Amino acid sequence: MIKNAHILRKFERGYAGKEKLSFHRALKIFEAMWMEARALGLIKKGNGLEGIEAKIRMAKIINGIK
């Protein structure tokens, strides 16, 4: 349990400023996180764009775009 969030935020800001990731290293981290999310069932397999047309149409109606 984190008892002093202020100290943690300060540490994270300092660490993030010093840490330089290459594109390939960042991509490997992203892919590992993606695979973990899929293994946990947080991201469904399949086509992510399925039903996008209906969502775009609905967004246009809600936002008043003709």
N, CA, C, O and CB atoms as a CASP TS submission, in Angstrom:
PFRMAT TS
TARGET T0000
AUTHOR 0000-0000-0000
METHOD Language model
MODEL 1
PARENT N/A
ATOM      1  N   MET     1       0.853  -1.178   0.000  1.00  0.00           N
ATOM      2  CA  MET     1       0.000   0.000   0.000  1.00  0.00           C
ATOM      3  C   MET     1       0.896   1.237   0.000  1.00  0.00           C
ATOM      4  O   MET     1       1.895   1.287   0.717  1.00  0.00           O
ATOM      5  CB  MET     1      -0.969   0.000   1.231  1.00  0.00           C
ATOM      6  N   ILE     2       0.539   2.223  -0.798  1.00  0.00           N
ATOM      7  CA  ILE     2       1.302   3.464  -0.891  1.00  0.00           C
ATOM      8  C   ILE     2       0.811   4.409   0.196  1.00  0.00           C
ATOM      9  O   ILE     2      -0.372   4.741   0.269  1.00  0.00           O
ATOM     10  CB  ILE     2       1.164   4.114  -2.307  1.00  0.00           C
ATOM     11  N   LYS     3       1.750   4.835   1.040  1.00  0.00           N
ATOM     12  CA  LYS     3       1.368   5.710   2.144  1.00  0.00           C
ATOM     13  C   LYS     3       1.591   7.183   1.818  1.00  0.00           C
ATOM     14  O   LYS     3       0.906   8.050   2.359  1.00  0.00           O
ATOM     15  CB  LYS     3       2.146   5.339   3.389  1.00  0.00           C
ATOM     16  N   ASN     4       2.548   7.467   0.934  1.00  0.00           N
ATOM     17  CA  ASN     4       2.829   8.855   0.594  1.00  0.00           C
ATOM     18  C   ASN     4       2.847   8.992  -0.924  1.00  0.00           C
ATOM     19  O   ASN     4       3.891   8.824  -1.555  1.00  0.00           O
ATOM     20  CB  ASN     4       4.179   9.323   1.215  1.00  0.00           C
ATOM     21  N   ALA     5       1.697   9.296  -1.504  1.00  0.00           N
ATOM     22  CA  ALA     5       1.567   9.388  -2.954  1.00  0.00           C
ATOM     23  C   ALA     5       2.418  10.514  -3.528  1.00  0.00           C
ATOM     24  O   ALA     5       2.877  10.414  -4.665  1.00  0.00           O
ATOM     25  CB  ALA     5       0.113   9.593  -3.336  1.00  0.00           C
ATOM     26  N   HIS     6       2.634  11.567  -2.777  1.00  0.00           N
ATOM     27  CA  HIS     6       3.435  12.698  -3.249  1.00  0.00           C
ATOM     28  C   HIS     6       4.871  12.244  -3.551  1.00  0.00           C
ATOM     29  O   HIS     6       5.434  12.621  -4.579  1.00  0.00           O
ATOM     30  CB  HIS     6       3.439  13.839  -2.195  1.00  0.00           C
ATOM     31  N   ILE     7       5.447  11.456  -2.680  1.00  0.00           N
ATOM     32  CA  ILE     7       6.810  10.963  -2.892  1.00  0.00           C
ATOM     33  C   ILE     7       6.853  10.037  -4.109  1.00  0.00           C
ATOM     34  O   ILE     7       7.801  10.093  -4.893  1.00  0.00           O
ATOM     35  CB  ILE     7       7.326  10.223  -1.630  1.00  0.00           C
ATOM     36  N   LEU     8       5.845   9.193  -4.274  1.00  0.00           N
ATOM     37  CA  LEU     8       5.796   8.301  -5.424  1.00  0.00           C
ATOM     38  C   LEU     8       5.708   9.095  -6.724  1.00  0.00           C
ATOM     39  O   LEU     8       6.424   8.796  -7.680  1.00  0.00           O
ATOM     40  CB  LEU     8       4.608   7.344  -5.306  1.00  0.00           C
ATOM     41  N   ARG     9       4.838  10.105  -6.770  1.00  0.00           N
ATOM     42  CA  ARG     9       4.715  10.925  -7.989  1.00  0.00           C
ATOM     43  C   ARG     9       6.034  11.622  -8.303  1.00  0.00           C
ATOM     44  O   ARG     9       6.430  11.699  -9.466  1.00  0.00           O
ATOM     45  CB  ARG     9       3.588  11.972  -7.832  1.00  0.00           C
ATOM     46  N   LYS    10       6.711  12.127  -7.287  1.00  0.00           N
ATOM     47  CA  LYS    10       7.994  12.797  -7.475  1.00  0.00           C
ATOM     48  C   LYS    10       9.023  11.821  -8.054  1.00  0.00           C
ATOM     49  O   LYS    10       9.775  12.167  -8.966  1.00  0.00           O
ATOM     50  CB  LYS    10       8.498  13.385  -6.138  1.00  0.00           C
ATOM     51  N   PHE    11       9.047  10.602  -7.514  1.00  0.00           N
ATOM     52  CA  PHE    11       9.949   9.574  -8.016  1.00  0.00           C
ATOM     53  C   PHE    11       9.634   9.238  -9.469  1.00  0.00           C
ATOM     54  O   PHE    11      10.541   9.150 -10.296  1.00  0.00           O
ATOM     55  CB  PHE    11       9.859   8.316  -7.150  1.00  0.00           C
ATOM     56  N   GLU    12       8.348   9.049  -9.787  1.00  0.00           N
ATOM     57  CA  GLU    12       7.950   8.699 -11.149  1.00  0.00           C
ATOM     58  C   GLU    12       8.332   9.783 -12.139  1.00  0.00           C
ATOM     59  O   GLU    12       8.818   9.479 -13.229  1.00  0.00           O
ATOM     60  CB  GLU    12       6.454   8.447 -11.215  1.00  0.00           C
ATOM     61  N   ARG    13       8.120  11.050 -11.777  1.00  0.00           N
ATOM     62  CA  ARG    13       8.493  12.150 -12.676  1.00  0.00           C
ATOM     63  C   ARG    13       9.998  12.168 -12.913  1.00  0.00           C
ATOM     64  O   ARG    13      10.442  12.355 -14.046  1.00  0.00           O
ATOM     65  CB  ARG    13       8.033  13.501 -12.098  1.00  0.00           C
ATOM     66  N   GLY    14      10.775  11.980 -11.877  1.00  0.00           N
ATOM     67  CA  GLY    14      12.221  11.964 -12.015  1.00  0.00           C
ATOM     68  C   GLY    14      12.713  10.792 -12.841  1.00  0.00           C
ATOM     69  O   GLY    14      13.607  10.947 -13.672  1.00  0.00           O
ATOM     70  N   TYR    15      12.140   9.629 -12.620  1.00  0.00           N
ATOM     71  CA  TYR    15      12.537   8.426 -13.341  1.00  0.00           C
ATOM     72  C   TYR    15      12.162   8.541 -14.817  1.00  0.00           C
ATOM     73  O   TYR    15      12.960   8.201 -15.690  1.00  0.00           O
ATOM     74  CB  TYR    15      11.883   7.181 -12.715  1.00  0.00           C
ATOM     75  N   ALA    16      10.964   9.013 -15.094  1.00  0.00           N
ATOM     76  CA  ALA    16      10.506   9.142 -16.482  1.00  0.00           C
ATOM     77  C   ALA    16      11.371  10.138 -17.245  1.00  0.00           C
ATOM     78  O   ALA    16      11.606   9.961 -18.441  1.00  0.00           O
ATOM     79  CB  ALA    16       9.030   9.580 -16.527  1.00  0.00           C
ATOM     80  N   GLY    17      11.840  11.166 -16.583  1.00  0.00           N
ATOM     81  CA  GLY    17      12.686  12.151 -17.244  1.00  0.00           C
ATOM     82  C   GLY    17      14.056  11.617 -17.582  1.00  0.00           C
ATOM     83  O   GLY    17      14.671  12.063 -18.551  1.00  0.00           O
ATOM     84  N   LYS    18      14.551  10.668 -16.802  1.00  0.00           N
ATOM     85  CA  LYS    18      15.879  10.104 -17.030  1.00  0.00           C
ATOM     86  C   LYS    18      15.857   8.919 -17.982  1.00  0.00           C
ATOM     87  O   LYS    18      16.825   8.682 -18.704  1.00  0.00           O
ATOM     88  CB  LYS    18      16.490   9.683 -15.720  1.00  0.00           C
ATOM     89  N   GLU    19      14.767   8.181 -17.988  1.00  0.00           N
ATOM     90  CA  GLU    19      14.673   6.960 -18.779  1.00  0.00           C
ATOM     91  C   GLU    19      14.414   7.291 -20.247  1.00  0.00           C
ATOM     92  O   GLU    19      13.419   7.935 -20.576  1.00  0.00           O
ATOM     93  CB  GLU    19      13.563   6.049 -18.232  1.00  0.00           C
ATOM     94  N   LYS    20      15.302   6.854 -21.116  1.00  0.00           N
ATOM     95  CA  LYS    20      15.139   7.063 -22.557  1.00  0.00           C
ATOM     96  C   LYS    20      14.961   5.706 -23.214  1.00  0.00           C
ATOM     97  O   LYS    20      15.859   4.866 -23.166  1.00  0.00           O
ATOM     98  CB  LYS    20      16.362   7.829 -23.171  1.00  0.00           C
ATOM     99  N   LEU    21      13.816   5.492 -23.820  1.00  0.00           N
ATOM    100  CA  LEU    21      13.528   4.232 -24.484  1.00  0.00           C
ATOM    101  C   LEU    21      13.684   4.391 -25.986  1.00  0.00           C
ATOM    102  O   LEU    21      13.306   5.410 -26.565  1.00  0.00           O
ATOM    103  CB  LEU    21      12.117   3.743 -24.137  1.00  0.00           C
ATOM    104  N   SER    22      14.247   3.365 -26.603  1.00  0.00           N
ATOM    105  CA  SER    22      14.269   3.347 -28.056  1.00  0.00           C
ATOM    106  C   SER    22      12.865   2.959 -28.533  1.00  0.00           C
ATOM    107  O   SER    22      12.049   2.449 -27.765  1.00  0.00           O
ATOM    108  CB  SER    22      15.363   2.351 -28.603  1.00  0.00           C
ATOM    109  N   PHE    23      12.613   3.208 -29.787  1.00  0.00           N
ATOM    110  CA  PHE    23      11.314   2.857 -30.349  1.00  0.00           C
ATOM    111  C   PHE    23      11.069   1.356 -30.210  1.00  0.00           C
ATOM    112  O   PHE    23       9.972   0.934 -29.845  1.00  0.00           O
ATOM    113  CB  PHE    23      11.228   3.284 -31.830  1.00  0.00           C
ATOM    114  N   HIS    24      12.083   0.559 -30.500  1.00  0.00           N
ATOM    115  CA  HIS    24      11.921  -0.896 -30.464  1.00  0.00           C
ATOM    116  C   HIS    24      11.670  -1.402 -29.042  1.00  0.00           C
ATOM    117  O   HIS    24      10.872  -2.318 -28.844  1.00  0.00           O
ATOM    118  CB  HIS    24      13.159  -1.578 -31.047  1.00  0.00           C
ATOM    119  N   ARG    25      12.336  -0.820 -28.067  1.00  0.00           N
ATOM    120  CA  ARG    25      12.119  -1.221 -26.668  1.00  0.00           C
ATOM    121  C   ARG    25      10.699  -0.847 -26.222  1.00  0.00           C
ATOM    122  O   ARG    25      10.021  -1.634 -25.561  1.00  0.00           O
ATOM    123  CB  ARG    25      13.173  -0.549 -25.735  1.00  0.00           C
ATOM    124  N   ALA    26      10.258   0.364 -26.590  1.00  0.00           N
ATOM    125  CA  ALA    26       8.903   0.805 -26.247  1.00  0.00           C
ATOM    126  C   ALA    26       7.869  -0.098 -26.916  1.00  0.00           C
ATOM    127  O   ALA    26       6.843  -0.418 -26.315  1.00  0.00           O
ATOM    128  CB  ALA    26       8.683   2.279 -26.668  1.00  0.00           C
ATOM    129  N   LEU    27       8.132  -0.510 -28.152  1.00  0.00           N
ATOM    130  CA  LEU    27       7.211  -1.397 -28.862  1.00  0.00           C
ATOM    131  C   LEU    27       7.135  -2.759 -28.188  1.00  0.00           C
ATOM    132  O   LEU    27       6.051  -3.333 -28.081  1.00  0.00           O
ATOM    133  CB  LEU    27       7.641  -1.557 -30.320  1.00  0.00           C
ATOM    134  N   LYS    28       8.273  -3.286 -27.730  1.00  0.00           N
ATOM    135  CA  LYS    28       8.272  -4.565 -27.028  1.00  0.00           C
ATOM    136  C   LYS    28       7.461  -4.479 -25.726  1.00  0.00           C
ATOM    137  O   LYS    28       6.721  -5.403 -25.387  1.00  0.00           O
ATOM    138  CB  LYS    28       9.716  -5.007 -26.727  1.00  0.00           C
ATOM    139  N   ILE    29       7.608  -3.371 -25.010  1.00  0.00           N
ATOM    140  CA  ILE    29       6.841  -3.179 -23.774  1.00  0.00           C
ATOM    141  C   ILE    29       5.348  -3.114 -24.084  1.00  0.00           C
ATOM    142  O   ILE    29       4.537  -3.741 -23.401  1.00  0.00           O
ATOM    143  CB  ILE    29       7.293  -1.892 -23.042  1.00  0.00           C
ATOM    144  N   PHE    30       4.988  -2.347 -25.124  1.00  0.00           N
ATOM    145  CA  PHE    30       3.589  -2.234 -25.525  1.00  0.00           C
ATOM    146  C   PHE    30       3.016  -3.595 -25.901  1.00  0.00           C
ATOM    147  O   PHE    30       1.913  -3.945 -25.480  1.00  0.00           O
ATOM    148  CB  PHE    30       3.446  -1.262 -26.696  1.00  0.00           C
ATOM    149  N   GLU    31       3.762  -4.362 -26.694  1.00  0.00           N
ATOM    150  CA  GLU    31       3.282  -5.676 -27.120  1.00  0.00           C
ATOM    151  C   GLU    31       3.083  -6.605 -25.923  1.00  0.00           C
ATOM    152  O   GLU    31       2.109  -7.356 -25.877  1.00  0.00           O
ATOM    153  CB  GLU    31       4.265  -6.305 -28.116  1.00  0.00           C
ATOM    154  N   ALA    32       3.998  -6.555 -24.958  1.00  0.00           N
ATOM    155  CA  ALA    32       3.862  -7.395 -23.771  1.00  0.00           C
ATOM    156  C   ALA    32       2.624  -7.004 -22.974  1.00  0.00           C
ATOM    157  O   ALA    32       1.903  -7.871 -22.479  1.00  0.00           O
ATOM    158  CB  ALA    32       5.115  -7.290 -22.891  1.00  0.00           C
ATOM    159  N   MET    33       2.375  -5.706 -22.848  1.00  0.00           N
ATOM    160  CA  MET    33       1.188  -5.243 -22.128  1.00  0.00           C
ATOM    161  C   MET    33      -0.085  -5.641 -22.874  1.00  0.00           C
ATOM    162  O   MET    33      -1.081  -6.013 -22.255  1.00  0.00           O
ATOM    163  CB  MET    33       1.237  -3.716 -21.933  1.00  0.00           C
ATOM    164  N   TRP    34      -0.049  -5.561 -24.203  1.00  0.00           N
ATOM    165  CA  TRP    34      -1.193  -5.939 -25.032  1.00  0.00           C
ATOM    166  C   TRP    34      -1.510  -7.426 -24.844  1.00  0.00           C
ATOM    167  O   TRP    34      -2.668  -7.802 -24.666  1.00  0.00           O
ATOM    168  CB  TRP    34      -0.912  -5.629 -26.525  1.00  0.00           C
ATOM    169  N   MET    35      -0.474  -8.264 -24.884  1.00  0.00           N
ATOM    170  CA  MET    35      -0.685  -9.698 -24.729  1.00  0.00           C
ATOM    171  C   MET    35      -1.212 -10.029 -23.325  1.00  0.00           C
ATOM    172  O   MET    35      -2.053 -10.915 -23.175  1.00  0.00           O
ATOM    173  CB  MET    35       0.624 -10.459 -24.999  1.00  0.00           C
ATOM    174  N   GLU    36      -0.733  -9.337 -22.323  1.00  0.00           N
ATOM    175  CA  GLU    36      -1.214  -9.565 -20.960  1.00  0.00           C
ATOM    176  C   GLU    36      -2.693  -9.178 -20.842  1.00  0.00           C
ATOM    177  O   GLU    36      -3.478  -9.895 -20.222  1.00  0.00           O
ATOM    178  CB  GLU    36      -0.363  -8.763 -19.945  1.00  0.00           C
ATOM    179  N   ALA    37      -3.068  -8.038 -21.443  1.00  0.00           N
ATOM    180  CA  ALA    37      -4.470  -7.602 -21.400  1.00  0.00           C
ATOM    181  C   ALA    37      -5.360  -8.607 -22.114  1.00  0.00           C
ATOM    182  O   ALA    37      -6.470  -8.884 -21.660  1.00  0.00           O
ATOM    183  CB  ALA    37      -4.629  -6.205 -22.038  1.00  0.00           C
ATOM    184  N   ARG    38      -4.884  -9.154 -23.224  1.00  0.00           N
ATOM    185  CA  ARG    38      -5.673 -10.167 -23.940  1.00  0.00           C
ATOM    186  C   ARG    38      -5.790 -11.438 -23.116  1.00  0.00           C
ATOM    187  O   ARG    38      -6.849 -12.064 -23.085  1.00  0.00           O
ATOM    188  CB  ARG    38      -5.043 -10.483 -25.308  1.00  0.00           C
ATOM    189  N   ALA    39      -4.693 -11.829 -22.439  1.00  0.00           N
ATOM    190  CA  ALA    39      -4.723 -13.034 -21.616  1.00  0.00           C
ATOM    191  C   ALA    39      -5.692 -12.875 -20.444  1.00  0.00           C
ATOM    192  O   ALA    39      -6.308 -13.847 -20.006  1.00  0.00           O
ATOM    193  CB  ALA    39      -3.317 -13.361 -21.099  1.00  0.00           C
ATOM    194  N   LEU    40      -5.825 -11.652 -19.940  1.00  0.00           N
ATOM    195  CA  LEU    40      -6.741 -11.389 -18.828  1.00  0.00           C
ATOM    196  C   LEU    40      -8.180 -11.207 -19.297  1.00  0.00           C
ATOM    197  O   LEU    40      -9.094 -11.105 -18.479  1.00  0.00           O
ATOM    198  CB  LEU    40      -6.294 -10.155 -18.067  1.00  0.00           C
ATOM    199  N   GLY    41      -8.383 -11.167 -20.617  1.00  0.00           N
ATOM    200  CA  GLY    41      -9.721 -11.021 -21.162  1.00  0.00           C
ATOM    201  C   GLY    41     -10.210  -9.586 -21.206  1.00  0.00           C
ATOM    202  O   GLY    41     -11.409  -9.340 -21.341  1.00  0.00           O
ATOM    203  N   LEU    42      -9.289  -8.633 -21.092  1.00  0.00           N
ATOM    204  CA  LEU    42      -9.685  -7.230 -21.114  1.00  0.00           C
ATOM    205  C   LEU    42      -9.851  -6.707 -22.534  1.00  0.00           C
ATOM    206  O   LEU    42     -10.554  -5.723 -22.762  1.00  0.00           O
ATOM    207  CB  LEU    42      -8.666  -6.391 -20.374  1.00  0.00           C
ATOM    208  N   ILE    43      -9.207  -7.365 -23.479  1.00  0.00           N
ATOM    209  CA  ILE    43      -9.305  -6.984 -24.893  1.00  0.00           C
ATOM    210  C   ILE    43      -9.818  -8.201 -25.642  1.00  0.00           C
ATOM    211  O   ILE    43      -9.254  -9.291 -25.545  1.00  0.00           O
ATOM    212  CB  ILE    43      -7.914  -6.489 -25.474  1.00  0.00           C
ATOM    213  N   LYS    44     -10.888  -8.003 -26.387  1.00  0.00           N
ATOM    214  CA  LYS    44     -11.483  -9.111 -27.115  1.00  0.00           C
ATOM    215  C   LYS    44     -10.720  -9.363 -28.406  1.00  0.00           C
ATOM    216  O   LYS    44     -10.185  -8.443 -29.024  1.00  0.00           O
ATOM    217  CB  LYS    44     -12.959  -8.833 -27.410  1.00  0.00           C
ATOM    218  N   LYS    45     -10.684 -10.630 -28.797  1.00  0.00           N
ATOM    219  CA  LYS    45     -10.092 -10.995 -30.079  1.00  0.00           C
ATOM    220  C   LYS    45     -11.079 -10.646 -31.172  1.00  0.00           C
ATOM    221  O   LYS    45     -12.287 -10.607 -30.935  1.00  0.00           O
ATOM    222  CB  LYS    45      -9.715 -12.505 -30.127  1.00  0.00           C
ATOM    223  N   GLY    46     -10.577 -10.395 -32.359  1.00  0.00           N
ATOM    224  CA  GLY    46     -11.450 -10.124 -33.486  1.00  0.00           C
ATOM    225  C   GLY    46     -11.167  -8.771 -34.098  1.00  0.00           C
ATOM    226  O   GLY    46     -10.135  -8.150 -33.845  1.00  0.00           O
ATOM    227  N   ASN    47     -12.096  -8.340 -34.897  1.00  0.00           N
ATOM    228  CA  ASN    47     -11.958  -7.090 -35.633  1.00  0.00           C
ATOM    229  C   ASN    47     -12.351  -5.921 -34.740  1.00  0.00           C
ATOM    230  O   ASN    47     -13.502  -5.817 -34.316  1.00  0.00           O
ATOM    231  CB  ASN    47     -12.820  -7.109 -36.915  1.00  0.00           C
ATOM    232  N   GLY    48     -11.397  -5.046 -34.456  1.00  0.00           N
ATOM    233  CA  GLY    48     -11.664  -3.891 -33.612  1.00  0.00           C
ATOM    234  C   GLY    48     -12.517  -2.833 -34.280  1.00  0.00           C
ATOM    235  O   GLY    48     -13.088  -1.975 -33.606  1.00  0.00           O
ATOM    236  N   LEU    49     -12.610  -2.885 -35.613  1.00  0.00           N
ATOM    237  CA  LEU    49     -13.394  -1.887 -36.345  1.00  0.00           C
ATOM    238  C   LEU    49     -14.811  -2.365 -36.643  1.00  0.00           C
ATOM    239  O   LEU    49     -15.570  -1.680 -37.329  1.00  0.00           O
ATOM    240  CB  LEU    49     -12.696  -1.529 -37.642  1.00  0.00           C
ATOM    241  N   GLU    50     -15.164  -3.528 -36.134  1.00  0.00           N
ATOM    242  CA  GLU    50     -16.499  -4.056 -36.370  1.00  0.00           C
ATOM    243  C   GLU    50     -17.545  -3.120 -35.777  1.00  0.00           C
ATOM    244  O   GLU    50     -17.485  -2.793 -34.592  1.00  0.00           O
ATOM    245  CB  GLU    50     -16.639  -5.468 -35.774  1.00  0.00           C
ATOM    246  N   GLY    51     -18.490  -2.691 -36.585  1.00  0.00           N
ATOM    247  CA  GLY    51     -19.560  -1.813 -36.128  1.00  0.00           C
ATOM    248  C   GLY    51     -19.168  -0.347 -36.064  1.00  0.00           C
ATOM    249  O   GLY    51     -19.897   0.461 -35.489  1.00  0.00           O
ATOM    250  N   ILE    52     -18.021   0.013 -36.649  1.00  0.00           N
ATOM    251  CA  ILE    52     -17.543   1.391 -36.564  1.00  0.00           C
ATOM    252  C   ILE    52     -18.465   2.352 -37.317  1.00  0.00           C
ATOM    253  O   ILE    52     -18.634   3.501 -36.908  1.00  0.00           O
ATOM    254  CB  ILE    52     -16.122   1.491 -37.115  1.00  0.00           C
ATOM    255  N   GLU    53     -19.059   1.883 -38.415  1.00  0.00           N
ATOM    256  CA  GLU    53     -19.936   2.764 -39.197  1.00  0.00           C
ATOM    257  C   GLU    53     -21.112   3.246 -38.362  1.00  0.00           C
ATOM    258  O   GLU    53     -21.463   4.426 -38.399  1.00  0.00           O
ATOM    259  CB  GLU    53     -20.446   2.042 -40.451  1.00  0.00           C
ATOM    260  N   ALA    54     -21.720   2.337 -37.609  1.00  0.00           N
ATOM    261  CA  ALA    54     -22.861   2.707 -36.765  1.00  0.00           C
ATOM    262  C   ALA    54     -22.423   3.681 -35.673  1.00  0.00           C
ATOM    263  O   ALA    54     -23.158   4.607 -35.330  1.00  0.00           O
ATOM    264  CB  ALA    54     -23.502   1.448 -36.135  1.00  0.00           C
ATOM    265  N   LYS    55     -21.223   3.469 -35.127  1.00  0.00           N
ATOM    266  CA  LYS    55     -20.729   4.364 -34.083  1.00  0.00           C
ATOM    267  C   LYS    55     -20.448   5.756 -34.636  1.00  0.00           C
ATOM    268  O   LYS    55     -20.707   6.755 -33.966  1.00  0.00           O
ATOM    269  CB  LYS    55     -19.464   3.789 -33.445  1.00  0.00           C
ATOM    270  N   ILE    56     -19.923   5.824 -35.848  1.00  0.00           N
ATOM    271  CA  ILE    56     -19.657   7.124 -36.481  1.00  0.00           C
ATOM    272  C   ILE    56     -20.971   7.837 -36.754  1.00  0.00           C
ATOM    273  O   ILE    56     -21.097   9.034 -36.498  1.00  0.00           O
ATOM    274  CB  ILE    56     -18.850   6.950 -37.798  1.00  0.00           C
ATOM    275  N   ARG    57     -21.948   7.104 -37.274  1.00  0.00           N
ATOM    276  CA  ARG    57     -23.264   7.693 -37.543  1.00  0.00           C
ATOM    277  C   ARG    57     -23.895   8.224 -36.257  1.00  0.00           C
ATOM    278  O   ARG    57     -24.459   9.318 -36.239  1.00  0.00           O
ATOM    279  CB  ARG    57     -24.196   6.655 -38.202  1.00  0.00           C
ATOM    280  N   MET    58     -23.796   7.451 -35.196  1.00  0.00           N
ATOM    281  CA  MET    58     -24.358   7.868 -33.919  1.00  0.00           C
ATOM    282  C   MET    58     -23.635   9.117 -33.396  1.00  0.00           C
ATOM    283  O   MET    58     -24.278  10.032 -32.881  1.00  0.00           O
ATOM    284  CB  MET    58     -24.265   6.721 -32.891  1.00  0.00           C
ATOM    285  N   ALA    59     -22.312   9.158 -33.524  1.00  0.00           N
ATOM    286  CA  ALA    59     -21.549  10.316 -33.059  1.00  0.00           C
ATOM    287  C   ALA    59     -21.935  11.567 -33.833  1.00  0.00           C
ATOM    288  O   ALA    59     -22.036  12.647 -33.250  1.00  0.00           O
ATOM    289  CB  ALA    59     -20.044  10.057 -33.193  1.00  0.00           C
ATOM    290  N   LYS    60     -22.154  11.435 -35.146  1.00  0.00           N
ATOM    291  CA  LYS    60     -22.566  12.582 -35.963  1.00  0.00           C
ATOM    292  C   LYS    60     -23.924  13.100 -35.521  1.00  0.00           C
ATOM    293  O   LYS    60     -24.142  14.310 -35.448  1.00  0.00           O
ATOM    294  CB  LYS    60     -22.607  12.201 -37.449  1.00  0.00           C
ATOM    295  N   ILE    61     -24.833  12.184 -35.228  1.00  0.00           N
ATOM    296  CA  ILE    61     -26.170  12.593 -34.769  1.00  0.00           C
ATOM    297  C   ILE    61     -26.078  13.309 -33.434  1.00  0.00           C
ATOM    298  O   ILE    61     -26.695  14.357 -33.242  1.00  0.00           O
ATOM    299  CB  ILE    61     -27.106  11.373 -34.650  1.00  0.00           C
ATOM    300  N   ILE    62     -25.313  12.751 -32.516  1.00  0.00           N
ATOM    301  CA  ILE    62     -25.178  13.337 -31.192  1.00  0.00           C
ATOM    302  C   ILE    62     -24.538  14.713 -31.265  1.00  0.00           C
ATOM    303  O   ILE    62     -24.942  15.633 -30.553  1.00  0.00           O
ATOM    304  CB  ILE    62     -24.360  12.427 -30.290  1.00  0.00           C
ATOM    305  N   ASN    63     -23.538  14.851 -32.127  1.00  0.00           N
ATOM    306  CA  ASN    63     -22.810  16.118 -32.237  1.00  0.00           C
ATOM    307  C   ASN    63     -23.472  17.099 -33.198  1.00  0.00           C
ATOM    308  O   ASN    63     -23.003  18.228 -33.342  1.00  0.00           O
ATOM    309  CB  ASN    63     -21.392  15.857 -32.686  1.00  0.00           C
ATOM    310  N   GLY    64     -24.544  16.692 -33.852  1.00  0.00           N
ATOM    311  CA  GLY    64     -25.281  17.606 -34.723  1.00  0.00           C
ATOM    312  C   GLY    64     -24.614  17.869 -36.059  1.00  0.00           C
ATOM    313  O   GLY    64     -24.870  18.907 -36.670  1.00  0.00           O
ATOM    314  N   ILE    65     -23.775  16.973 -36.529  1.00  0.00           N
ATOM    315  CA  ILE    65     -23.093  17.140 -37.819  1.00  0.00           C
ATOM    316  C   ILE    65     -23.965  16.500 -38.889  1.00  0.00           C
ATOM    317  O   ILE    65     -24.464  15.388 -38.717  1.00  0.00           O
ATOM    318  CB  ILE    65     -21.648  16.500 -37.804  1.00  0.00           C
ATOM    319  N   LYS    66     -24.142  17.220 -40.004  1.00  0.00           N
ATOM    320  CA  LYS    66     -24.949  16.682 -41.100  1.00  0.00           C
ATOM    321  C   LYS    66     -24.075  16.064 -42.155  1.00  0.00           C
ATOM    322  O   LYS    66     -24.581  15.558 -43.157  1.00  0.00           O
ATOM    323  CB  LYS    66     -25.817  17.764 -41.716  1.00  0.00           C
TER
END
